[in-house]
Amino acid sequence: MSRIIDLTSPLDPRDLDLIPENQPDLALVVAPRMDYFTHEDWGLDFMVASFGCDPEDVPGRAGPAGEVMHEISTHCGTHVDAPLHSGATCEGRPSRTLSDIGLDELYRPGMVLDVREWARPGEAIPVEALKQAIAATGRDVEPGDAVLIRTGQERYTLRDPEYFAYPGMSGAGTRYLTGLGATVLGTDAIGWDRPIPAMRKAFHETGDSRHIWDGHYAIRDKEALIVQQLVNLGELPLTGFMVGFFPLKLTGTSAAPARAVAFVE
């Protein structure tokens, strides 16, 4: 029987209070704003209005609970990026949207690349680190694999500055993995690329536009799906498991929040 390991980060609206002032846009990928409706207040009023009854007629004087989410991005929490997110074209063709992706593409053999030894805050993970992490798994990357990058971000929460200064993937590293055949690329960091402040600094210091979102832009050359904000990668073996990503099926979108689950024999 398979052991099921949840790789999905929870969405907690209270986390919005922890967003750094210099990165306000991160609020869209951390959590939605939420209104909570209770059984005794909104729920009771709902039942009275729906059934034309008195409050005393409602069993236990309690109706249903409910919530309304506001300002939720399709890139909120653990989510799957479709190729459309990286550009209008991919491999010279119109980029696929999330609703173009089949479930068979989202349930794949998995491999964890443990790069904690080489990961540095705000810096790109070297290609050589990826090569050594692949060697440590005891097998090659096979076409169609889901390759999950363990950077060590599980050590931090949103209360830690290090959470937002995560190690990221470069264009070179991304192309290396897609060139080996990986079709799903995951990370335990909040983003796939280096943090925007780090990329911005590198761009202004060098004038080299290749520092701008190069990890995502690499998907234009070779298609892959990117999954961000994974948790519990340390609970997985380096290989020998299946992993599934189950996003909301939203027509024509560049991404959607997903439940990520590993199945380990």
KAWO-V196494 format. One record per residue. N is the residue number from 1. RES is the residue in three letters. PHI is phi in radians with two decimals (none if undefined). NEAR is the number of other ideal C-beta (glycine too) atoms within 8 Angstrom. Layout:
n: [N;N]
res: [RES;RES]
phi: [PHI;PHI]
near: [NEAR;NEAR]
This chain:
n: [1;2;3;4;5;6;7;8;9;10;11;12;13;14;15;16;17;18;19;20;21;22;23;24;25;26;27;28;29;30;31;32;33;34;35;36;37;38;39;40;41;42;43;44;45;46;47;48;49;50;51;52;53;54;55;56;57;58;59;60;61;62;63;64;65;66;67;68;69;70;71;72;73;74;75;76;77;78;79;80;81;82;83;84;85;86;87;88;89;90;91;92;93;94;95;96;97;98;99;100;101;102;103;104;105;106;107;108;109;110;111;112;113;114;115;116;117;118;119;120;121;122;123;124;125;126;127;128;129;130;131;132;133;134;135;136;137;138;139;140;141;142;143;144;145;146;147;148;149;150;151;152;153;154;155;156;157;158;159;160;161;162;163;164;165;166;167;168;169;170;171;172;173;174;175;176;177;178;179;180;181;182;183;184;185;186;187;188;189;190;191;192;193;194;195;196;197;198;199;200;201;202;203;204;205;206;207;208;209;210;211;212;213;214;215;216;217;218;219;220;221;222;223;224;225;226;227;228;229;230;231;232;233;234;235;236;237;238;239;240;241;242;243;244;245;246;247;248;249;250;251;252;253;254;255;256;257;258;259;260;261;262;263;264;265]
res: [MET;SER;ARG;ILE;ILE;ASP;LEU;THR;SER;PRO;LEU;ASP;PRO;ARG;ASP;LEU;ASP;LEU;ILE;PRO;GLU;ASN;GLN;PRO;ASP;LEU;ALA;LEU;VAL;VAL;ALA;PRO;ARG;MET;ASP;TYR;PHE;THR;HIS;GLU;ASP;TRP;GLY;LEU;ASP;PHE;MET;VAL;ALA;SER;PHE;GLY;CYS;ASP;PRO;GLU;ASP;VAL;PRO;GLY;ARG;ALA;GLY;PRO;ALA;GLY;GLU;VAL;MET;HIS;GLU;ILE;SER;THR;HIS;CYS;GLY;THR;HIS;VAL;ASP;ALA;PRO;LEU;HIS;SER;GLY;ALA;THR;CYS;GLU;GLY;ARG;PRO;SER;ARG;THR;LEU;SER;ASP;ILE;GLY;LEU;ASP;GLU;LEU;TYR;ARG;PRO;GLY;MET;VAL;LEU;ASP;VAL;ARG;GLU;TRP;ALA;ARG;PRO;GLY;GLU;ALA;ILE;PRO;VAL;GLU;ALA;LEU;LYS;GLN;ALA;ILE;ALA;ALA;THR;GLY;ARG;ASP;VAL;GLU;PRO;GLY;ASP;ALA;VAL;LEU;ILE;ARG;THR;GLY;GLN;GLU;ARG;TYR;THR;LEU;ARG;ASP;PRO;GLU;TYR;PHE;ALA;TYR;PRO;GLY;MET;SER;GLY;ALA;GLY;THR;ARG;TYR;LEU;THR;GLY;LEU;GLY;ALA;THR;VAL;LEU;GLY;THR;ASP;ALA;ILE;GLY;TRP;ASP;ARG;PRO;ILE;PRO;ALA;MET;ARG;LYS;ALA;PHE;HIS;GLU;THR;GLY;ASP;SER;ARG;HIS;ILE;TRP;ASP;GLY;HIS;TYR;ALA;ILE;ARG;ASP;LYS;GLU;ALA;LEU;ILE;VAL;GLN;GLN;LEU;VAL;ASN;LEU;GLY;GLU;LEU;PRO;LEU;THR;GLY;PHE;MET;VAL;GLY;PHE;PHE;PRO;LEU;LYS;LEU;THR;GLY;THR;SER;ALA;ALA;PRO;ALA;ARG;ALA;VAL;ALA;PHE;VAL;GLU]
phi: [none;-1.32;-1.64;-1.73;-2.10;-1.39;-1.84;-1.70;-1.38;-1.27;-1.76;-2.13;-0.98;-1.14;-1.16;-1.08;-1.30;-1.81;-1.22;-1.08;-1.10;-1.51;-2.37;-1.08;-1.16;-1.14;-0.99;-1.17;-1.81;-1.65;-2.92;-1.46;-1.41;-2.38;-1.85;-1.83;-1.99;-1.61;-1.09;-1.41;-1.80;-1.01;-1.07;-1.15;-1.05;-1.08;-1.18;-1.09;-1.21;-1.28;-1.82;1.08;-2.00;-1.54;-0.95;-1.16;-1.36;-1.38;-0.90;1.23;0.89;-2.45;-1.77;-1.32;-1.54;-2.84;-2.46;-2.21;-1.65;-2.12;0.90;-1.72;-1.49;-1.19;-1.86;-1.53;1.13;-1.13;-2.61;-1.87;-1.54;-1.40;-0.97;-0.98;-1.09;-1.50;2.91;-1.24;-2.20;-2.50;0.94;1.40;-2.12;-0.98;-1.17;-1.34;-1.63;-1.09;-1.27;-1.48;-1.55;-1.40;-1.07;-1.12;-1.37;-1.88;-2.19;-2.35;-1.06;-1.92;-2.54;-1.77;-1.77;-1.52;-1.89;-1.02;-1.09;-1.87;-1.28;-2.21;-0.95;1.31;-1.87;-1.34;-1.33;-1.14;-1.04;-1.06;-1.13;-1.10;-1.09;-1.21;-1.19;-1.13;-1.04;-1.19;-1.34;1.49;-2.63;-1.48;-1.21;-1.79;-0.97;1.61;-1.22;-1.74;-1.82;-1.92;-1.62;-1.72;-1.61;1.73;-1.20;-1.13;-1.28;-2.11;-2.09;-1.13;-1.40;-1.78;-1.01;-1.14;-1.04;-1.66;-1.92;-1.28;-1.23;-2.30;-1.76;-1.65;-1.10;-1.12;-1.15;-1.13;-1.12;-1.08;-1.25;-1.19;-1.14;-1.42;2.01;-1.10;-1.97;-2.23;-2.14;-2.10;-2.57;-1.52;-1.51;-1.21;-2.45;-1.36;-1.33;-1.06;-1.01;-0.97;-1.01;-1.22;-1.17;-1.08;-1.06;-1.12;-1.14;-1.23;-1.32;-1.92;1.25;-1.59;-1.22;-1.19;-1.43;-1.53;0.88;-1.20;-1.12;-1.25;-1.08;-1.12;-1.18;-1.12;-1.45;-2.49;-1.17;-2.79;-1.73;-1.92;-2.08;-2.13;1.14;-1.44;-2.26;1.13;-1.12;-1.22;-1.48;-1.69;-1.21;-1.17;-2.78;1.52;-2.45;-1.85;-2.35;-2.13;-2.14;-2.10;-1.46;-1.04;-1.59;-1.83;-1.16;1.29;-1.62;-1.53;-2.99;-2.84;-1.02;-2.44;-1.67;-1.88;-2.39;-1.86;-2.09;-1.95;-1.26]
near: [2;7;7;8;11;9;14;12;8;5;9;6;9;6;10;10;5;7;12;7;5;5;11;7;5;11;10;9;13;13;13;11;10;10;7;6;10;8;9;7;8;9;15;14;9;11;12;12;7;6;8;5;8;5;8;5;6;13;4;4;8;9;10;7;8;8;8;7;8;8;8;9;8;12;11;13;12;14;16;14;16;15;14;12;11;13;10;5;9;13;8;4;6;6;13;10;12;16;9;6;11;5;6;5;10;14;9;13;11;14;14;12;12;9;14;8;6;10;11;6;7;11;10;10;15;8;9;7;12;14;9;9;11;12;7;8;11;6;6;5;10;8;5;7;14;15;13;17;13;13;13;9;11;10;5;7;5;8;5;7;6;9;12;10;9;15;15;17;13;13;10;9;14;17;11;11;13;16;7;9;10;12;13;16;16;15;16;14;13;11;11;13;13;16;13;8;9;12;14;8;8;11;12;7;6;7;6;7;6;6;9;8;7;14;14;13;11;13;17;11;7;9;9;13;14;15;17;15;12;15;11;10;12;6;6;13;7;10;11;6;12;10;17;11;14;9;13;6;7;10;6;6;12;10;12;12;11;13;8;15;12;14;12;11;6]
